[in-house]
Amino acid sequence: MRSVVVFEVPPFMSFTRRQILTGIAGLAVVGL
């Protein structure tokens, strides 16, 4: 459940958070 902590990052890490979300979305598509 530590993945939730990854989203609790400072605003300046928004670009990293966006990349993580994109990565998760990509994995979800591959999973389908």
C-alpha angles and dihedrals in degrees: 000000000000088000087082090062089058089064091051091077128133120268092257087063092056091107090056092047089051091053090050091051089049090050092050090048089050092051090048091054091049089048090055 
